[in-house]
Amino acid sequence: MAALRLTTIARHLAASPEGSQGGLKVTAVPTSGGLSSVPASQDFRYTLDGGVLTHDQRKFYEENGFLVIKDLISHDKIDVYRQHFEDICRGDVTVPGLTIMKDISLVKSKAKVPKDSTSVTKIQGFQDDPVLMGYCADPKVLQYVESFSGPNISVVHTMLINKPPDPGSKSSRHPLHQDMYYFPWRPIDRVVCAWTAMEHVDRSNGCLVVLPGSHREGTIKEHGYPQWEGGVNFLYHGILDFDEKSPRVHLEMEKGDTVFFHPLLIHGSGMNRTQGFRKAISGHYYQTDSTIIDVTGTVQEKGQKETVEMLLKTKLGKDHPFSKMSQKELATIITKGRSRVVRGKPDGLQY
């Protein structure tokens, strides 16, 4: 069965149907807790009727949990995002609420690092930056997001990833994980990530790797820090228990190619073995009237607590009111603060 699945995926990725995958190389808590306000299809669980996706694309996503759209974002736009990222890293541009992350190997070395992009592995939370939000609100992206989330769309967990050349400690890896582990809203099936390559990505510079079909298990698995000798970057939690023999697909993509994937899909990325930085830009989308849940006592509690601890330590101070709030209150405030409506009706979060 595993061999048959990989053969099917390879055939889809090598084909070139309208708006599709053409030419791409392939080298637990319950998930209920909020009903979708968007009518579900009788034939498909994970995509919605009336969108831009073809029947074959919907079937592929249903079975595998991801879909690559070739050349979706123009090179000119990506170059603007790249330059803006450089400006942020140099300190020429200040973005409110932005988190700037550095590789654990740099933090451990305590060496003086240059004030430019070579010391930054990721910026996260650019919801108040009009330049980078141009990506999240791009009509070409949103026309596909509608097929997953419906007509009323918010974006959260916005990131520009700058995977560095591995320093020899293998710290540039990102362990296999599920994005939904970090998200306290439902319904899960109306959440989707858009991830766009800002340059050629392959196994040598740490392309995405996915476990096709893993989203269909329907649960958020227990996550934690892998026991890696070189250390693991902050909040890079990985799944603690999964079948290591599960078939994997490495997504080699070109500049402007975009993959959309389900938040329960198990995925990660390998080391960057090149001398350059591998860049990608992404956002996570959900229907605006989703329901905030209480993650207390679930496998998601650990991730949310660590996120809050980071905010208290780096931005807010240990005596901030956040330190005395319940998990649900924190989830509501953080989601509202980091989300922006990008299409349709205003925010109607339920909590």
N, C-alpha and C positions, 0 to 999 in steps of 0.2 A: 504493500500500500504506500509506503513512504517513497519508494522509487517511482511509482505511478504518479503520486502528487507532484514530485519534483519535475517529472517529464511534462506534466500538464502546465505547471507554472512556467517552465522554460518556453513552451510553445506560445503561451500568452504573451510573454515578455518579448519574444522574438518577432511576433506578428505586428502588423501596423494597421489595425482597424481605426476608424475615424476617432480622432482625439485620444489616442491610446498610448500603449506601451511600446510602440515600435522601436526596434533596434536596441533595446536595453539588454545588457549582458547579465547573465546570472553566473557568475563564476562561483487564606481564603475566607473572603467574607461574602455574604450574599450580595448580588448586584441589583436587587430590587430596591424600591424606596422612593419612587417618583414616577408617575405615569406621564407618558409623552402627550403633549397637546396636539401633536401632528399625527394625522391618521396613518396607521401602518399599512404597508402593502400586504396583500394576501400571499404573495409569492416570495417576498424578500423581507427579512427581518432588519437588516442593517442599512438599507438604503430606502429612499422614498420615491413614490411615483411622481412623474411629471418633471423630472430634472433633466440635466444634460447627459447623464450616463446612458450608454447603450445597454441593451439587455445583456450582452456578453460581459461588459464591464461590471454590471451589477452582480452577475453570477460569479465572476472572479473574486470580487470583494467579499461576497457572501461566504465563499469557500475558504478564502485565504486571509482576509482581514486587512489587506492593503491594495493599493492601486497606484500605479505610476503614470503620470501624464507628462509626455515629452514636451520640452521647450515651452513651458507654460508662461514663464516670466522672462521678459526681454533682458538681454545682456546689458542694455543701457541702464535699466532700473537697478539691476544687481550692482553695477558699478557705482551708482549713487549710494546704495546702502553700504557698500564696502568702504567708500571714502568717508561716509558719515561715522561708521564704526571707528575708523582710524582717528577722526577728529575727537570722538568721545574718549578714546584711550589716551590721547595726548593731553586731554583736559581742555581742549579748545571749545568743547560743547558740554554743558551740564544738563543732565536729564533728571528731573525730580523722581525720586523713588526707585531709581535704577540700581540693581545689584551688579557689581563688577567682580568676577571670580577669577582666581589665579590657580594654577596647577599646584597640587600638594607638594611636588618636588621643589618648586620655587619657595613655597612657604617654609618647608623644612630646612632649606639651605640657608635662609636668612641673609642671602646675598643681596646686594643692592641691585635692583632690576631697573631697566630703562622705563621711562614713562611713555610707553607706546604699546602697540598691539602685541608685541612679542611677549609681553608679560601677562596677557589677559587670555583666559581660555573660554570665557563666556560672559556675555552681558544678558541680564534677565530682568523682565519687568519694564519694557520700554513703552508701556501703554500711553504715556504722556509725551512721547516723542513723535511729532508729526511726520518726520522723514521715514523712520522705520515702520511706523504704523501705516505708511503707504502700502507696504507689503501686505499687512493683515487685512486691509480694506480694499485690496485690489479686486476689481470686478471679475477678473479672470479666475482668481482664487475662489471668490465667494459664489460664483456660479456653480462650482463643484461642491462647495461646502453645503449649499442648499439641498443637494441630493442626499446628504447625510443628516443634517441638523434641522432642516425646514427653513421657512422664510424669515424667521426672527432669530437673529444670530448675534451672540456675544463672543468675544475673543479674550483669552486669558493665557497666562504662562507663556508670554512672548519671549523669544530667545534669539540671539545671534551667537552661534557656536563657532569657536576659533580653535579647533583641535590642534594642539601644538605637536611638533616633532617629539617623539618619545625620548626622554632623557636617559633611557636605559633601565628605568624602574618599572616600565609598563604601566605607568600611572595615566597615560593618555587613553587607556581603555575605558569604556563605559559598560558596566556589567549588565547582563540581561535583566530586563525589568518590564513592568507594566506602568504606563503613564497614569492610569486611573488610580493607582496606589496613592497619588498625591492629591486627588481631586474629591472634595466632599459634596458633590452634587449628583443628582439623578434626573432623568434616566440616562444610563450609561450608553445605550445604543444611539443616542442623538449627540454624542461627543465624537469629534474627529480631530486628528492632528494634520496640519499641512506642513511639510518639511521640504524646503527647496534648496538644492545644491547651488552654491555660489561659484563653483568651479568643478572641474572633473573630479569625481570621487570614485575610488575603487578600493580593493583590499589593501593596497600598499599604503594609502593614507587614511585608512579607517572608515570605510563606508559603513552604512547601516547594515546590520544583519537581522533577519526576522525569522521567527518560527511560524511558518504559514499554518493557518488554521487554529492557532493557539487561543485566539479570541473566543472560539466557540465553546471552550470549557465553561465560560460564564462566571468565573470567580476571580476575585482579587487575591493573589497568593501572598504569603508572608514574605516580607522583604527585610533585608539587613545589609550590613557591610560585609562584602566578601573578605576572607582572610588572605589578602594578597600581600606578598612580601614587600612590594614597593609602596604599599599604602593605597588608599582609595580617596578620591576627592570628596569634599563635603557634600552630603545629600545625594551622593551617587549610590543609592541603595540598589541591591540586586536581589533577585528571587533566590530564596534559600533552598528550595526543594523543587527540582524539576528534572525531567528525563533528559540527561545530557546526550542521549543517543537520538533525540528528536531531530528530524531533518531541518537544516538551516539553509536560508537563501541569502546571499550577499548581493546587495543592490548597487550595481555600478551605474552611476548617473552622470549626465553632462550638465554643464552650467545652464540653469533655468529649468531643468527637469524637477518635477514636484511629485512627491509621494504623499498620498492621503492614507492614514491608517487608523484602525480602531483602537481605543484606549486600553483594551484588554490584550491586545497583541503583544506577545513577548518579543522584545527587540533589544538591541544594544549596538555597540560598535567596537571594533578592534583597535589595536595600536596604530599610530601614525608612524610608519617606518621611513617616511621621506624627510627631507630637510625643509619642506614648506609647511605652511599652516593650512588645514582643511576647514573651509568655512561653509556654513549653512545657516539659513534663517527659517524660523518656524513660529507657529502659533497654534493654540488649541481652541477649538470652537465648540459651543454648546447652545442649545435653544434657550432663549432669554428667560423663559418662565420655568426653568428647572427648579428643583427642590433641593435645598441645603439639608444634609442629614447630620446627625450626631455620630461622630466616629469613635466616641468613647467606648473602650472595650473591644474594638475591632483591630484588625491588622493595620488599618490606616492611621490609628492613633499615634504610633511612633513617628511616622513621617511628618504629621502635622505639628507634633510637639517640637520636633527638631527645627522645623521651619520657624516657629515662634521664638524658640531660643536664639536662633540666628538673628532675627529681627531685634530682639531685646539687647543682644550683645553688640551688634554692629550699628544699629540705627536709633533705637528708641530709649535704651537705658533700662536697667533691671527693675526700676520702680514704676515703669509705665503700667497703666491700667490693664494692658494685655496680660500681665503676669497673674491677674486675679480672675480672669474671665473663664467661662466654661468652654469646652471644646467646640460646641455648636456656635456660641457667640463669636469665637475666634474665626471659625470657618466662614461665617457670614460676613464679618468685617473684612477679612482678607480677600474673599472672593469679590466683594463689591469694590474694594479699593484697587484691585488689579485687573478687573474686567472692564471692557468697553463694548458698547453695542456698535456693531459695524453694519448691520442691515436690519430693516424692519422696525417693529414696534419697540418702544423703550423697554428698559430692563424691568422684568416682572418676576424676579426671583422669589420663590416661596421658601419660608423657613419658620 
